[in-house]
C-alpha cells in the first residue's frame, strides 16, 4: 500500500419538556416529520428498505443503526464467523461500520480492523466506513492512520474520528496549531477521509469545545448518564450539534442491561432511537442472531410514546446516575480488551 502522506497531494415537533431524573432533563422525540427530511438525497448505499436518516450536513444517508465493531464483535471466536456475520449484515442493509484502531482483544489477538479488511477489500463501495484514532501526537496519529488503512485494506475512509475525547485540557492540545485537528483537516482535504469527527464518553464541556471549533462533521457520544460534575451531554451537546449542522450518533445504548436487571435489549434500542436529536445509534453485534434481532427491530420500528419513554426513563435511573459504569471511571480507555 502506498504511503498516505505521498499519494495525491498528501494523502414538531419534539417533547420539549423532558422528565426530571437524577437532577437533569431527558428530551424525547416524537415520530420524525417527513416534511423536514432532506429532499432528493442521493444514496449510493443500499439500506435494503431499512429506515434511514441523514448524517447532518454530510448528506450521507445512513441506517438508523450502525454496527459497532468493538468489544462485543471481538468476542466472536473465529475469523470466518466474524466475516460471515459482517457480510450478512451488509447484505441486509447495515452498511455503516464503526471500528477503531485500538479495538483489539489482547487475549485472543483479534483485531477489529484486520477482520473487516477481509471484507472491505472486495466490498469497499458498499460500506460507509468509520474508524477512530487514539494517538494525541501528530506522529503517533500518522502511524496509526497508516496502520489502520493497511489493516482495513483500503486507501480511504468515509469517517475518521478522534477517539475518546475526555477533558478540556485534551481539547486544547488537539486544537493547537499544527496539532491533531490540523492533521485531521489535512487528511480530509487530501482525500484520506471524506469526513472527520470525534467520540467521547464523559465530559460535556470537552465535547462542546470540540463542536465549537466548527471543523468537525460528526460526533459519537455515550447515551446520557448524568454526572453533575461533567455536565448533561444530551442537553448541552445535541442543540450545539444541530446548530453546526453536524451529524450525531449515540453509543452505549444497550449497556444498561449489564447493570440493571430485567431490561429488554430490544426496548433499550427502541428507547434510544426515540430520543431527540441523534441521526442513529451504534450497537455492538456478535452473531447473526443479534444482527437479525436488530434488523427486525428496525423493520418494525415504532417510536415509544410518552408513557413508555417515561417508564423506561425511570427504570434507567441508576444508569443515568452512572452507577457501576466502567467507562465513567477516570482511568477508562476505550479499546484493548481482555
Order of alpha helices (4+ residues) and beta strands (2+ residues): beta-beta-beta-beta-beta-alpha-beta-alpha-beta-alpha-beta-alpha-alpha-beta-alpha-beta-alpha-beta-alpha-beta-alpha-alpha-alpha
